[in-house]
Structure formats: structure tokens, C-alpha cells
Amino acid sequence: MTDDIVVVTGVNGFVGKHLARELQSQGVRVVGIGTDETVHPEISDIVDTYHQVDLTQSWPDLPQVKAIIHLAGLAVVGPSYENPQLYINANSAMVTNLCEYYLKQTSKPRIIILSSGTVYDASQPMPIPEAGELNYASPYAVSKVLNENQAKYYRNRGLDCIIARPFNHIGPGQIQGFILPDFYERIHNTTESTITVGNINTRRDYTDVRDIVRAHTLLALAPKLQYDTYNVCSGRSLAGSDILAKLKIAMNRPEIKFEIDSALVRPTDIQEIVGDSSRLRNELKWEPKFTIDQTIADFIASNNT
């Protein structure tokens, strides 16, 4: 164990728990921040100290730390259409409170601001590099572009703000509201031969959450970085129908059929998006380690324990 301390906001969430484990595996002490009263039992033996804070209101007083990885925020795209201003207000207020706090501190830790691959315009050539054209296809994406602009503003004010743009997460422990857990729940809970789905022909760049948090850790701990923005992605696209087919086999339910529910289809859904993670691969030697089949198997196992 080193003396390095890394703060993880949203530590009790899907990504936060995986990130805490990854940081511990690198010998780093973890300070967790969340809105729950206590740290999640899964990581209670990993997180050194835990702070219950509403980051839309304030940032806690902390000891000197090496880095902050800011995961906290409203992160599900769908509900952002119903509450656009909530997403914009909450996600931007957290970054403001975090960065304003460190403007006043002598020690300036690296601050990893989590954006998203959803900020890109999908009509451009792929894979999309960090210099690609941006789009504003959802209130969630709008809030993430706002976070990026905040990061650039505070970088100009002297803070070491780095923007990470992870594309679609997938992996063990993921909750409903995302493609793999949603498909799993529908198959697991039905006694019928058919489940309802949305548009399963869209293709996304899926990366196992454990590979994504390894990238965040590398960005947080690197002595120096060449850029201020990094894509985190596999560089390959996979259709929802492919995930469903693999999941059916892994769950021993190959007979399951599906029908499209128009209520689950978003009119603004793009057909395909793929990212270019060459910066991350070339500079920090990051590569995805988990195959989609392993990810699905581990997801199923995590739901059977």
C-alpha cells in the first residue's frame, strides 16, 4: 500500500465499486463519497474513509489527495428526457463545487471528469477520435458537454482537469436501465416464450466496466498526460441483437423469442457509434482484456450469488 489517496465520488454505484477494487489492487488508498448513509458492504473493507455528501450542495473538507475521479451524477440517458433541467443542474453543480473547492487549496490534485461517448455526432466517419464532432442528442449528453466545458474552464484556472469519455459500460453488478441487465431480467422473470424489447439493431461500442475503471486508474495515477481528453472504448461495435443472442445461450434459454415494443424505442436513437481509443492505448498501453462472452458470463454469475 502506498501513501497515495484517490477520491472516488459515486463510490457506491456500479462503476464506483469496480473502481474502488481496481484502485486497491494498485496499492492506492480510497476515499469514497456518496449520498448513502454508509459505504456499500461490498467495498466496506476497501474504502479507507467514506463521506456522505450531496455534491450538488457542497464539497467536503478532505486531506491532501493525489487525484479525484468524479463518477457521481445522473447517468441514465432515458430519464433525462423527462427531467432535462434536473440533469443539467445536478451534473454541472457537482463539478462547480468540486473545482471551486480546489481552486482555494494549495494542493492541486488531478481531477478526472467523467463525460461520455454519447457526446459525439454519430453521422461522422468512425471510429471517432477525441477531436470528432460533438452532438447534443439528449439532455444527458448536453449535461456532459457542459461538464467538459467546466473542466476546460477550471483547467485554464490552474486545475489539472482531465476529461474521460467512456463509451457504453457493460459488466457484472450493472443495474436495470441498461441493455444487459434489462435483457437478463426479462428472460429471467418470464415463463413465456417471448419477451418485449426496444430497437435491438442499434450498434454500440461496449467495454467491460473492469476495463473502463482500469483506464480511469491509469489516467489518475500517470505522472504526466499528453492530452486533456481521452476516449475509453473498445473500438468495435456490437448490436443489441448480438448481446441478446449471446445472453439467451448463456442463460440456457435459446428458445426465447422477442417482439418490438414501440414504447421502448427512442426516436433519437442513433444506428451505430464506435470510438477510437488510440490516445489511451498508445500513451498508457491500455487494452481491453475482457471479451463480451466473459462479460456476459460474469454478469450472470454476479446475479446468481
C-alpha angles and dihedrals in degrees: 000000000000128000090248115119123197123190118218117195115202087026094160093058131095095269095034095060092050091046092052090054092048093050091049090051087057091053094254125141113235127217110192130207125191145138096246117098093243139016115273112270091236091067103025090111092049104048112078096201133001131207124197104213139152097225092196085070106035149339119243125242106256137179120255109296136186098225146349121220106199109208099147118111146086102301112169112098099206100062091047089078090061095044107028098155092048090058093046095046098043099043094046096043091057092055092046093052092045096049097039088055093055093045085068095047127088092220114067111198123193110268118207109202112199114223125161144243087240089080091076127097105243094204093077128088115285147267089048118220125206090267090059123125116275127226136192103220098151139016086251091058090046090054091050094051087050089052089052091052089050090051091053091048092052091044087058087051091058104269121130095236116171123188118218118193108195116185123213115339121214132170152091116334096023113147130222119288093069131083103256099044091041093053090043094053093048093051095041095049101043129091090183127091095239135058129191120240140171125235103328096175095075114106124220138181102248122192127181111253090233090060090046094053090048087058092049090051092051091050092049097048103037111116091225136002128210096212140032096223131050134181115221108201146115098245091232133092128222127191122234087238090059092053091047092050092050092046093051090054093045090051093046091241102117091145093067114115128192140218128198117251107203090207088066094052116094112211092218095053110132119224099230142354129180128176134214113227096179093126092057094042096047100040103036100021092237119165130169110254103185123080119215090248091055091046092053092046091050091047091054091047091051089055093050096057 
